[in-house]
Amino acid sequence: MILPGEIRRRAWEMLEKSLGMSMIVTLLASLPALVFQAALSLSQQSLINAVLQYQYADLSGALLRRIVLAASQSMGGLARGLWLSVPVLFIMLPFLNIGRMYFHLRVLRGVQAGVQDVFSRASCFIKAIVLEILTVIKVVLWTLPGFAVMLGGALLYVQVRGVSEGVFTFIYSLGMGAMLFLGVRANLHYLMAPVIMADVPEKGPVVCLKESIGMMRKKVFPLFSLLVSFVLYMLLEDIVVNLIAAISYPVGLVINLALSLVLTAWMNTALCGYYEVRRGAEQKTFEEEPTELN
């Protein structure tokens, strides 16, 4: 098994050859999230004012509608337009993610890749949405035991006399830790599913999830180590950007966007690299298995 550091190094070597194109592709695939952030930023003050206006009212569905209506009336035209585009763009997010993975697979394989690759998996539009929904459902189901422990601790504290706050905190923390562990573990098992769909678009969502689980069985820790290394890079990026933003906020904003695009492109290329390694290992194992002649 190739070490995560080697996968990361190889991914960067291949990414360097098309870094500018990779940043454009990453920007396109991240467009729904960027539009949402922009809409939230432009309408933040309107939302705060609307909440303050009704802060002493009893919470209800009607109250939430009044808050949203009051906020929308005080928003600018650009903010309202961005909010209207957010649902449409988020429907496209799974499809764009599949196209992005296809682009990075081509980069890794030394095949000429371009912006058009992001939209080349049109046949996967519905399947990508179904895959995203199934993944979320499965991850949530995996976290339910931890949630049950948290709920049990809360009920025990409320219903049973003599249960100390320390016992409640311990049980609640135990449940929270179990939720986090099981959720991360489930995510890692399903993480290869979009890459599989990008590589073989004929495969359906259920097949991709099953193959991802089989590919990641007993191989979760190397992938976890690979992702943790990128988390450390992102923390370093935040430190650098905050230092620059303290001097010049606009310059810090531009550098933050550029570094985020580079790190995201690198991480996705590394994920595709991990897929290539695991796929190669599975093919090698299959080829080495003895067969019986009839």
Residue pairs with C-beta under 8 A, 6 or more apart in sequence:
1 219
1 222
1 277
1 281
2 277
3 222
4 222
4 223
4 225
4 226
4 229
4 274
5 229
7 226
7 270
7 273
7 274
7 277
8 226
8 229
8 266
8 270
8 273
10 108
10 273
11 108
11 266
11 269
11 270
11 272
11 273
12 266
12 269
14 107
14 108
14 110
14 269
15 22
15 107
15 265
15 266
15 269
17 107
18 107
18 113
19 262
19 265
21 113
21 114
21 115
22 103
22 104
22 107
22 265
22 269
23 258
23 261
23 262
23 265
24 115
25 100
25 103
25 115
25 117
25 118
25 265
26 100
26 261
26 264
26 265
26 268
27 34
27 261
28 96
28 100
28 115
28 118
29 93
29 96
29 97
29 99
29 100
29 118
30 261
30 264
31 89
31 96
32 86
32 89
32 90
32 92
32 93
32 96
33 93
35 82
35 85
35 86
35 89
36 86
36 89
36 90
38 82
39 79
39 82
39 83
39 86
42 75
42 76
42 78
42 79
42 82
43 71
43 75
43 79
43 83
46 71
46 72
46 74
46 75
46 79
47 67
47 71
49 70
49 71
49 74
50 67
50 68
50 70
50 71
50 74
51 67
53 67
53 70
54 63
54 66
54 67
54 70
57 63
72 80
72 83
75 83
91 129
93 132
94 128
94 129
94 131
94 132
94 194
95 121
95 122
95 124
95 125
95 128
95 129
96 118
97 128
97 194
98 121
98 124
98 128
98 194
98 197
98 198
98 201
99 117
99 118
99 119
99 120
99 121
99 198
100 118
100 268
101 194
101 195
101 197
101 198
101 199
101 268
101 271
101 272
102 117
102 118
102 120
102 121
102 198
102 199
103 113
103 114
103 117
103 118
104 113
104 265
104 268
104 269
104 271
104 272
105 195
105 198
105 199
105 272
105 275
105 276
106 112
106 113
106 117
107 113
107 269
107 272
108 269
108 272
108 273
108 276
109 276
121 128
121 197
121 198
121 201
123 201
124 197
124 198
124 201
127 197
127 201
127 204
127 205
128 194
128 197
130 205
131 193
131 194
131 197
131 205
131 208
131 209
134 205
134 206
134 209
135 190
135 193
135 209
138 186
138 190
138 209
139 183
139 186
139 187
139 190
142 182
142 183
142 185
142 186
143 179
143 182
143 183
143 186
145 178
145 182
146 175
146 176
146 177
146 178
146 179
146 180
146 181
146 182
146 183
147 175
147 179
148 175
149 171
149 174
149 175
149 178
150 171
150 172
150 175
150 176
150 179
151 175
152 171
152 175
153 167
153 168
153 170
153 171
153 172
153 174
153 175
154 168
154 172
156 163
156 167
156 168
156 171
157 163
157 165
157 167
157 168
184 224
185 220
188 216
188 220
188 223
188 224
189 212
189 213
189 216
189 217
189 220
190 209
190 212
190 213
191 212
191 216
191 223
191 271
192 211
192 212
192 215
192 216
192 271
192 274
192 275
192 278
193 205
193 208
193 209
193 211
193 212
194 208
195 271
195 272
195 275
196 203
196 208
196 211
196 212
196 215
196 275
197 203
197 205
197 208
199 275
203 211
215 275
215 278
215 279
215 282
216 223
216 278
219 278
222 274
223 274
226 270
226 271
226 274
227 267
230 263
230 266
230 267
230 270
233 263
234 263
237 256
237 259
237 260
237 263
240 255
240 259
241 252
241 255
241 256
241 259
242 252
244 251
244 252
244 255
245 251
245 252
245 253
245 256
246 252
